[in-house]
Structure formats: structure tokens, C-alpha cells
Amino acid sequence: MEYTTITIGRQFGSRGREIAKRLAKTLNYQYYDKELLVKVAQKSGLTTEFLENTDERQTSPFFYSLLTSPSGLWWNDQYISTEALAHQAQIETIHNLAKQENCIIVGRCADYILKEKKKLLRIFICADLKDRIQHIMERDQLSEKEARKKIKEMEKSRSAYYNFNTDQKWADPTNYDLCINVSKLGVEKTVDLIIKTLHQITADQ
């Protein structure tokens, strides 16, 4: 039996995490966002604090080259080896979860990592900038200027991380099976649309 995985890429402030949680509850799928870091910590032996500090942040080309080197994890510099180990453990953890259960994985290049998986639905959630600014202002108690700055910084970080760790471009619609503007549909209808799409795809397999 092959399990189904839904990956959720999202613009910062688009309520992608909320949508992913509602999907998981409705479909009775396991949900992984920050929860993924606990699994990675168990596999790698690294602390969740270390993983949180490197989570969805760009790695230098030198760090990345260690992942493909047989001796890369055995360098004397502890910071280099642990960062390389963290990335490798995350990739392996995502593959293992996709094999073991129906699940929803938010971010972390999961759409790219699992792109060869047959029962996979890759979603990208976006929203109009004004709506994202308003959401971040309310959620994080920020001014409009602060919210706008935070969105810009997070978008830069996410795109750099994704673009570096894949051979694709973050937010490029050709990388996903379904891209949805939440400003047009709202959260509930977005969830409904994803579920309908999932049922259509799985019915054809």
C-alpha cells in the first residue's frame, strides 16, 4: 500500500499553516511542520534548538557539498558536520514519513524531495500582499511597516533556501499541482478545493 502525501508551500502570511492543519484534521492525516524537527532530532541526535536555528534557512555551497561527499560528515569542524547532518536527516525523515503514513508536510522543500512519489499532491498557497500584511499585523501585533518588513525578510529567506537546495525556483507555479490565492477563495473554500482535487487525483490512480 502506498500512502498519500500533500505538500504545502506558502507565501508568508498567506495562512498556509492554518489551511494545512484544517486539511489534516478533515482528512485524518498526520501533520508535520515544526513537528518534523522533532523527528529529525530523534534521527540525527541533534537538538531541536539547533534544528530550529537552521530551519528553512539557506546553506552555503560548501555546506551543501558535504551532503554528497562520503566523508563530508567527518570534518573536524563540528558546526559544518552538524549542519550537513541536519539537512541529510531532514531529507531522509521526509522520505520515511511519506512511506509510513498519509501525511501533510509544510515547507522544507518537501515537494521537491518527494517529486518522484506517485501519490503526491503539491500545493502552493498565496494571498494578496495587503491581506498578508493585515494577517501578520493581527497575529504578531505589529505595525503595518513592521509586518511589511517581516514578510519581505521571510520571503527572501524561504526563496533563498528553496532555490539553493533544489534545481527549481520557489513559488514557480510549474513546480506545483495546484496554486491557490486564498484572497479569492478564503480558507474554507481553499480547503474544500484541495480535498476535491485530492479525491480526483487518487481516483485516477
C-alpha positions in Angstrom: 0.0 0.0 0.0 1.3 3.4 -0.9 0.4 6.3 1.3 -0.6 9.8 0.1 1.4 12.9 0.9 0.2 16.5 0.5 3.0 19.1 0.5 2.2 22.8 1.3 4.4 25.6 0.0 3.2 29.0 1.0 3.9 32.7 1.0 4.5 34.1 4.4 1.2 35.4 5.9 -1.0 33.5 3.4 -2.4 31.3 6.2 -0.9 28.2 4.7 -0.2 26.7 8.0 -3.8 27.1 9.1 -5.0 25.5 5.9 -2.6 22.6 6.3 -3.9 22.0 9.9 -7.5 22.0 8.8 -6.7 19.6 5.9 -5.0 17.3 8.3 -8.0 17.3 10.7 -10.6 16.8 8.0 -8.6 14.0 6.2 -7.3 12.4 9.3 -3.7 12.8 8.0 -0.7 13.4 10.1 0.5 17.0 10.1 4.2 18.0 10.0 5.6 21.5 10.2 7.7 22.3 13.3 6.8 18.7 14.3 9.1 17.5 11.6 12.1 18.9 13.6 11.3 16.5 16.5 11.6 13.5 14.1 14.8 14.9 12.6 16.3 15.4 16.1 15.5 11.8 17.0 17.1 10.5 13.8 20.2 12.7 13.9 20.8 13.1 17.6 20.9 16.9 17.2 18.9 19.2 19.5 15.6 20.7 18.3 17.1 24.1 19.3 19.9 23.7 16.7 17.4 22.5 14.1 15.1 25.5 14.7 18.1 27.8 14.1 18.8 26.3 10.7 15.2 25.5 9.7 14.4 26.7 6.2 17.5 28.9 6.0 19.9 28.9 3.2 23.1 26.7 3.5 26.3 27.8 1.9 27.6 25.9 -1.2 30.4 24.4 0.9 27.9 23.0 3.5 25.7 21.6 0.7 28.7 19.9 -1.0 29.2 17.9 2.2 25.9 16.1 1.7 27.2 14.4 -1.5 30.7 13.7 -0.1 31.2 10.2 1.6 33.5 11.8 4.2 31.6 15.1 4.5 30.1 14.4 7.9 33.5 13.7 9.4 35.1 17.1 9.2 36.8 18.3 12.4 34.7 21.5 12.4 31.7 20.5 14.4 29.4 23.2 13.1 29.9 22.2 9.5 29.3 18.5 10.1 26.2 19.0 12.3 24.6 21.4 9.7 25.2 18.9 6.9 23.8 16.1 9.1 20.7 18.2 9.9 19.9 18.6 6.2 20.5 15.0 5.4 18.5 13.8 8.3 15.6 16.0 7.3 15.6 14.6 3.7 15.6 11.0 5.0 12.9 11.8 7.6 10.6 13.3 4.9 11.0 10.2 2.7 10.4 7.9 5.6 7.2 9.7 6.7 5.9 9.6 3.2 6.4 5.8 3.1 4.8 5.2 6.5 1.6 7.2 6.6 -0.8 9.6 5.0 0.6 13.0 5.8 0.8 16.7 5.2 4.2 18.3 5.2 4.5 22.1 5.3 7.5 23.7 3.5 11.1 22.4 3.8 11.4 21.6 0.1 9.1 18.5 0.6 7.5 19.0 -2.8 10.9 18.7 -4.4 12.2 15.9 -2.2 9.2 13.7 -2.9 8.7 14.7 -6.6 9.1 11.1 -7.7 6.4 9.8 -5.4 3.3 8.6 -7.2 0.7 9.6 -4.7 1.7 13.2 -4.1 -0.3 16.4 -4.3 1.9 19.5 -4.3 0.1 22.7 -3.2 1.2 26.3 -3.2 -0.7 28.8 -1.1 -0.5 32.6 -1.9 -2.5 35.7 -1.0 -2.7 39.3 -1.9 0.0 41.4 -0.2 -2.5 43.6 1.6 -4.2 40.6 3.1 -0.9 39.1 4.2 0.2 42.3 5.8 -3.1 42.6 7.7 -2.9 39.0 8.9 0.7 39.4 10.2 -0.3 42.7 11.9 -3.1 41.0 13.8 -1.3 37.7 14.5 2.0 39.2 15.7 0.8 42.5 17.0 2.9 44.5 14.6 2.6 47.9 12.8 2.0 47.9 9.1 5.6 48.9 8.5 6.9 46.1 10.7 4.6 43.5 9.1 5.7 44.5 5.7 9.3 44.2 6.7 8.8 40.8 8.3 7.1 39.5 5.2 9.9 40.7 2.9 12.6 39.1 5.2 10.8 35.8 5.4 10.1 35.6 1.7 13.7 36.3 1.0 14.8 33.6 3.4 12.3 31.0 2.1 13.1 31.6 -1.5 16.9 31.5 -1.0 16.6 28.3 1.0 14.4 26.6 -1.7 16.3 27.9 -4.7 19.6 26.8 -3.3 18.5 23.3 -2.1 16.6 22.4 -5.3 17.1 23.0 -9.0 13.8 24.8 -9.1 12.5 28.3 -8.3 10.4 28.9 -5.2 6.8 29.9 -6.0 7.1 28.9 -9.6 3.6 27.5 -10.4 5.1 24.8 -12.7 6.6 23.2 -9.6 3.1 22.5 -8.1 -0.1 20.6 -8.9 -2.3 23.4 -7.6 -1.7 27.0 -6.7 -4.4 28.8 -4.8 -4.9 32.5 -4.0 -6.6 32.5 -0.6 -7.7 36.1 -1.0 -10.0 34.9 -3.7 -11.4 31.8 -2.1 -11.0 32.2 1.7 -9.6 29.5 4.0 -12.7 27.1 4.0 -13.2 27.0 0.2 -9.4 26.6 -0.2 -9.5 23.5 2.0 -12.6 22.2 0.1 -10.8 22.7 -3.3 -7.7 20.8 -2.2 -9.8 17.9 -0.9 -11.8 17.7 -4.1 -8.5 17.8 -6.1 -7.0 15.1 -4.0 -10.1 12.8 -4.5 -9.9 13.3 -8.2 -6.2 12.6 -8.4 -6.4 9.5 -6.2 -9.5 8.2 -8.1 -7.4 8.2 -11.3 -4.6 6.2 -9.8 
